[in-house]
């Protein structure tokens, strides 16, 4: 579970860095409306984490995670 959270956080930070560095109007928006930017940043992070938990618990409830864990990795013999 911690791997999922860490991977999600890394993807989220990379996404926001790409967004911030790719568009100058986003940079101006961050400078002009700092509190709005922090709220947007944290709320999208919470929304993404909620989506990860919903998917994770859906796999647990339906039993799909047990089925997926039984599949052998084709890269290993």
Steps between C-alpha positions, in 0.01 A plus 500: 500500500785736577648435157175617342502819706864577425455433128190718496681784676791484255268503200304788647812709564631428150163597350494832683864574413430437133191717516685775682804502271319455170262796513594853599140597576490230769814652653337844508189348654712343776663834574177701500274258688726306732233377745273393216792311348573321829132408540483371141821304546386334822143435384612329180745295705221393735273418206768282343568321827128436542487348152794272584327382819171439318675289237702314765199417718293406195767244410495372858121471522452331163786256556677617188820568694530132598453398139760751381752391764477138377606594146864412446743761376606396145842662550584253777535126450 
